[in-house]
């Protein structure tokens, strides 16, 4: 079951205990997820590499979006209007 949310009513002992319990539940859930991935044949190194590549992809995509935005401003069009010109999908 998902952990119950703590009410943000200050740093009372009860609130802190609740937050600690939520963190323990998240820790346990992450440990279980890691164990599941390892049992499916993934290695920690592969997962770390995958995460690193996703970060790199997102950085490159952000730079591309920024450049498209600047080009759109220069041309007086929307970024969306530039997508077909560069064979980009809106879902990219």
N, C-alpha and C positions, 0 to 999 in steps of 0.2 A: 504494500500500500504506500502511496506517496506520503512523504512527511507533511505534517500539519504546519502551517505557516505561523511564525511567531508574530505577535502583535508588536509593532514598533512604538512602544510607549515608554521609551527610556531604557536605561541600562539597569533594570532591576535584576535581582538574582534569578527570578523565574524566567525572564526574557533571555538572559545569558545561558541558562540551563537549556532552554528550548533551542537556542541557536547552536549550542554544542551538540545536542541530539540530532539536529538537522544535518550538521556537518559530518557527524559519525555515520548517518544514513547515506549521505552522498559518497563518503569514503568507501563504505561497504558496497554500494552500487557500482562504483567505478572499479573496485577490485574484482567484482563479479564480471563486469564487462571485459576487463583485461583478461581474466581467466578464460572467458568464452572465446575471445579472439585467439588466444594462445592455443586453445584446444582445437581451433579450426585451422591451425597450421601457420598462423601469422607469428612473426617474431617482433620483438620490441624494436629492433633496428629497422625493420621494414615499415612499421607503423610510424616511427619517428621520421624516416625518410619521406614517407607519404605526406605527413603533416608539413614537413619543411617545403616540399614541392607545392603543396596547396598554398602556403604562405607566399611563395615566390610567384605563383600564378596570379594570386589576388593582387600583389603589388604591381605586376605588369599590367593587369587588367585595369587597375585604378589609374595608372599612368596613361594608358590608352584612352580611358574615359575623359581624363583631364584634357588631353590633347584634342579629342573630338569636340569637347565643350568649347575650347578656345577657338577651334576652327569654325564651329557653328556660329559663334559670336561674330567672328570676322566676316563670315559670309551672310550673316543676318538670317540664318535658318535655325531650325531646332536640331538637336543632336540626332533625334530619331530620323530626320530627313537625310542625314548623312549615311545611315546604315546601309541602304542599298548600294550606294556608290562604292563602298568598301567591302561588299559581300558579307556583311555582318547580320547575324540573326538578332532580333530583339531579345531573345532569351539568353544571349551570350553574356 
